[in-house]
Amino acid sequence: MSDARTAPTTSGPWRLRALYLMLGFSAGLPFYMFNAVLLLRLAKHGVDIVTVGYFAWVALLPTFKFAWAPLLDKYDVPGFGAFWGKRRGWIMLAQIGIFLATVAMALTSSDRNLEITALFAVLLAFWTTTLEVAADAWRIELAPTAEEQGPLVAANLWGYRSAMVAAGSGAIYIAAKSDWTTAYLVIAVAALIPFPLLACMGREQGHDGSRGAALAKGLLATAVVLAATTAITALVGWLLFAAIGSAGLDNPDIVKYWVFAVALLPFVALGAAVPWIRRLPPDHRLLNTAALAPYINVAWRFGLAVIPILLFVSIYRMGDVMALTLSHPLFNDLGYSLEAIAVADGAVALISSMVGVALGGWLAAKAPMGWALAIGAVMSAFSNWIFAWLAYQSPGGPELFSLLGVSVTSGDFDLYLAMALDQFGHGFEGAVFVVYLSLLVNPRFPGTQYALLSGLAFLIPRLLAGLSGVFQQAIGYDGFFIMAGTMSIAAVVFLPFIVGARPRPDGVTA
């Protein structure tokens, strides 16, 4: 039996939901710090919009989490795993990585060396993603049905989105009153809070040893892993920058063609391989090899239907990703103050996002999945189109009221309205989407397959997000957000092809 199923922290549905509320919070807290907050920080430091857009490619790293997810399924963290179990062990290691990467971003917050900024942003993205992989695998093991997944996903996304709001609005407000270094240091400390809570939890059933020895050994192993990861990332980054310069890929016009080629490559390769994969017998070594089976099993179970499924999930979150990339540079270019942006990212975003997540999780559990997905796509489209409207508004005007000590003018109210609709729509869409992806996963490979599917779901959006600055220069902010919303709603074209797709049971020959 999986160590996740015997965890003493999961006895009862409400304790399980509380646990995933906390895990969602710990994963969501650093997300804005290498994404929206970093992009706003770069814009404030005068970095050009094309380069700001390129930094959105840091968020591509979670797309490839399936590459290291099998390690989390197969190996325990020395020390941590022996006492707290596999899943909690990886979560604890990842939280230390998040803390140290955020501190490093704080100490380099002047952004004078963009290569160093990129290095620590990538490390922060890597450890945040590692935390999500471990938490997602545990969730799928504990809640295999849609009825169980709905409330659990809602709790997880409540924690995740509330943490994103806390990090975004909190960091921006602190930066407005102090500086970016202080803002990142505060978030680093807050991100580490779940670590002692997890460390104080009881021993995993079936494990032995003392807490103190496990903690000491785990911290030593963590130091080795963090040092090795930093060295490898720096080396790969140096080689990548050298290759980009020698190939002329620092030219935005050339980059566009490479991006579209990379985006299409997985689907072309999959289309060629699926007819062969679906004919494999259940006992074929490729379907039973630990390194390859989780990936090949997806195409084997769904056959040709896997192509429209992956095309659907690759487009569905387009609006969410694109809005997150240029929304804050838009606010900055329109002239909104950091205080006003902090309120928009704080109370306004939190309340509307929570409502959207709750309704999305409820609908995914109660309504036919096709209808829930279609409504989510419409919500996502309107969430982007509202920013196209905002691009024609401006801050200032008469004071209407005070919110959290900040004077709210008629112009600020436009910002808050746009952010409220954006967060509601994307919270709703996100909850439905997570439930749908979770139901596609084979319980034999929960961590790896969810990492694969959720990674591929963001491949095209995050590749295109890196070109956001290029698009913005060509068609403006209004055209950019109209385009992003239209791409998101276009996903409904694939619904007739996927709602009836049923996976082939393991062991059944085609």
Buried (B, 14 or more C-beta within 10 A) or exposed (E): EBBBEBBEBBEEBEEBBBBBBBBBBBBBBBBBBBBBBBBBBBBBBEBEBBEBBBBBBBBBBBBBBBEBBBEBBEEBBBBBBBBBBBBBBBBBBBBBBBBBBBBBBBEBBEBEEBEBBBBBBBBBBBBBBBBBBBBBBBBBBBBBEBEBBBBBBBBBBBBBBBBBBBBBBBBBBBBBEEBBBBBBBBBBEBBBBBBEEBBEBEBBEEBEEEBEEBBEBBBEBBEEBBEEBBEEBBEEBEEEEEEBEEEEBEEBEEBBEEBBEEBEEBBEEBEEEBEEBBEBEBEBEBBEEEEEBBBBBBBBBBBBBBBBBBBBBBBBBBBBBBBBBBBBBBBBBBEBBBBBBBBBBBBBBBBBBBBBBBBBBBBBBEEEBBEBBBBBBBBBBBBBBBBBBBBEBBBEBEEEEEBEEBEBBBBBBBBBBBBBBBBBBBBBBBBBBBBBBBBBBBEEBBBBBBBBBBBBBBBBBBBBBBBBBBBBBEEEBBBBBBBBBBBBBBBBEBBEBBBEBEBBEEEEEE
